[in-house]
């Protein structure tokens, strides 16, 4: 199994590790944002074609990557007894 890796300046990004270190945070935020986006789309129009839905989902996952990365750093800096470690 290969892990997707890309370089961004001097820093190497590994999405599988970023999401794997913050799974509950990713799940909860993903669930809430998908619900909000779906409600907005439902109010704005009757629905979307599948390719447009997949583009929106890919944009959401990319956005969540940039949220999960700093949260993962914050989570690693907290004490091992902290409740933040569970989210």
Buried (B, 14 or more C-beta within 10 A) or exposed (E): EEEEEEEEEEEEBEBEBBBEBBEEBBEEBBEEBEEEBBEEBEEEEEEBEEEEBEEBEEEBBEEBBEBBBEBBEEBEEEEEEEEEEEE
